[in-house]
Amino acid sequence: MKTGTIKKNQLLLSLMVTMLILLFTYTAVSKLHDLADFERQLCNQVIPKWSVKPMLWLLPLVELVVVAMLLSKPFRLTGLWVSCVLMFVFSIYMGLVVLNVFDRVPCNCGGVLNEMKFTTHFIFNLTFLFFSIASVRIQKSLNADSELEKI
């Protein structure tokens, strides 16, 4: 790949990874900052009640682990894959809410995202899902170019 294209891809990757780091840091910290509110939000979701307690700690922990992976070059690709999975699963769930598959609309997320309607939040999630997928592709391309340079 040409040097100009590599530089452009590195910049684009840095921007998208930074956006993902900010998103996952914000969501994890806001959940941990007010665990009682996060627990109420989980109780209002269309999920089995037995899963609320494990998810109360598991979700912010996974988000922080993803942040650590994204910050670490050796683990960045894995972190991007996990980002894809998280954003895909949550986007599917939100898409089902938007399509009125459930008998009620669960509460919104906390923090800044609380002001979004579900459709807007769904589009927001799809945007970050796109960032995750595009970042995986760019990171794999840059890794392949790096390997070719070693030959």
C-alpha positions as CSV (number, residue, x, y, z in Angstrom):
1,M,0.0,0.0,0.0
2,K,1.2,3.5,-0.7
3,T,2.7,5.6,2.1
4,G,0.0,8.3,1.8
5,T,-2.8,5.7,2.0
6,I,-1.1,4.1,5.0
7,K,-0.9,7.4,6.8
8,K,-4.6,8.2,5.9
9,N,-5.7,4.8,7.2
10,Q,-3.6,5.2,10.4
11,L,-5.2,8.6,11.0
12,L,-8.7,7.3,10.3
13,L,-8.1,4.2,12.6
14,S,-6.8,6.5,15.4
15,L,-9.9,8.6,15.2
16,M,-12.3,5.7,15.2
17,V,-10.5,3.9,18.0
18,T,-10.5,7.1,20.0
19,M,-14.2,7.4,19.5
20,L,-14.7,3.8,20.7
21,I,-12.4,4.4,23.7
22,L,-14.4,7.5,24.7
23,L,-17.8,5.6,24.2
24,F,-16.8,2.6,26.3
25,T,-15.1,4.6,29.0
26,Y,-18.1,6.9,29.3
27,T,-20.6,4.0,29.4
28,A,-18.6,2.0,32.0
29,V,-17.9,5.0,34.2
30,S,-21.5,6.2,34.1
31,K,-22.7,2.7,35.1
32,L,-20.2,2.4,37.9
33,H,-20.8,5.9,39.1
34,D,-24.5,5.1,39.9
35,L,-24.8,1.4,40.3
36,A,-28.3,1.7,41.8
37,D,-29.6,3.5,38.8
38,F,-27.9,1.1,36.4
39,E,-29.5,-1.8,38.3
40,R,-32.9,-0.1,38.0
41,Q,-32.3,0.3,34.2
42,L,-31.3,-3.4,33.9
43,C,-34.5,-4.5,35.9
44,N,-36.6,-2.6,33.3
45,Q,-35.0,-4.3,30.3
46,V,-36.5,-7.3,28.6
47,I,-34.0,-9.7,30.0
48,P,-34.3,-12.6,32.5
49,K,-34.4,-11.2,36.0
50,W,-31.6,-13.7,37.1
51,S,-29.2,-12.0,34.7
52,V,-29.5,-8.5,36.3
53,K,-26.9,-9.1,39.1
54,P,-24.2,-10.6,36.9
55,M,-24.7,-8.0,34.2
56,L,-24.5,-5.2,36.8
57,W,-20.8,-5.9,37.2
58,L,-20.0,-7.8,34.0
59,L,-21.0,-5.1,31.5
60,P,-18.9,-2.2,32.9
61,L,-16.0,-4.7,33.4
62,V,-16.1,-5.9,29.8
63,E,-16.3,-2.2,28.6
64,L,-13.2,-1.3,30.6
65,V,-11.4,-4.4,29.4
66,V,-12.2,-3.4,25.8
67,V,-10.9,0.1,26.6
68,A,-7.6,-1.4,27.8
69,M,-7.4,-3.6,24.7
70,L,-8.0,-0.7,22.4
71,L,-5.2,1.3,24.2
72,S,-2.8,-1.6,23.8
73,K,-1.4,-2.1,20.3
74,P,-0.8,-5.8,20.7
75,F,-4.4,-6.3,21.8
76,R,-6.1,-3.7,19.7
77,L,-7.4,-6.0,17.0
78,T,-9.0,-8.3,19.6
79,G,-10.5,-5.2,21.3
80,L,-11.9,-4.1,18.0
81,W,-13.5,-7.5,17.5
82,V,-15.0,-7.4,20.9
83,S,-16.3,-3.9,20.2
84,C,-17.9,-5.3,17.0
85,V,-19.6,-8.0,19.0
86,L,-20.8,-5.7,21.8
87,M,-22.1,-3.1,19.3
88,F,-23.8,-5.7,17.1
89,V,-25.6,-7.4,20.0
90,F,-26.8,-4.2,21.5
91,S,-27.8,-2.8,18.1
92,I,-29.9,-6.0,17.5
93,Y,-31.5,-5.6,20.9
94,M,-32.3,-1.9,20.2
95,G,-33.5,-2.7,16.7
96,L,-36.0,-5.2,18.1
97,V,-37.2,-2.4,20.5
98,V,-37.6,0.0,17.6
99,L,-39.5,-2.6,15.7
100,N,-41.9,-3.1,18.7
101,V,-41.0,-6.8,19.1
102,F,-41.4,-6.5,22.9
103,D,-44.6,-5.7,24.7
104,R,-43.1,-2.5,26.1
105,V,-40.2,0.0,25.5
106,P,-37.6,-0.4,28.2
107,C,-36.0,2.8,29.8
108,N,-33.3,4.7,28.0
109,C,-29.7,4.7,28.9
110,G,-28.2,7.0,31.5
111,G,-26.1,10.1,31.1
112,V,-26.0,12.1,27.8
113,L,-27.6,9.2,25.9
114,N,-30.7,9.4,28.1
115,E,-31.9,12.3,26.0
116,M,-32.0,10.3,22.8
117,K,-35.1,8.6,21.6
118,F,-34.7,4.9,20.9
119,T,-34.6,5.4,17.1
120,T,-31.8,8.0,17.5
121,H,-30.0,5.8,19.9
122,F,-30.3,2.9,17.4
123,I,-28.7,5.0,14.7
124,F,-26.0,6.1,17.1
125,N,-25.2,2.4,17.9
126,L,-25.2,1.5,14.2
127,T,-22.7,4.3,13.6
128,F,-20.4,2.9,16.3
129,L,-20.9,-0.6,14.9
130,F,-19.7,0.8,11.6
131,F,-16.7,2.4,13.3
132,S,-15.8,-1.0,14.9
133,I,-16.1,-2.9,11.6
134,A,-14.2,-0.3,9.6
135,S,-11.5,-0.3,12.3
136,V,-11.1,-4.0,12.2
137,R,-10.7,-3.9,8.4
138,I,-8.2,-1.0,8.5
139,Q,-6.2,-2.6,11.4
140,K,-6.0,-5.9,9.6
141,S,-4.9,-4.1,6.4
142,L,-2.2,-2.2,8.3
143,N,-1.0,-5.4,10.1
144,A,-0.7,-7.1,6.7
145,D,1.3,-4.2,5.3
146,S,3.5,-4.3,8.3
147,E,4.1,-8.0,7.8
148,L,4.9,-7.4,4.1
149,E,7.5,-4.8,5.0
150,K,9.3,-7.4,7.2
151,I,9.8,-9.7,4.2
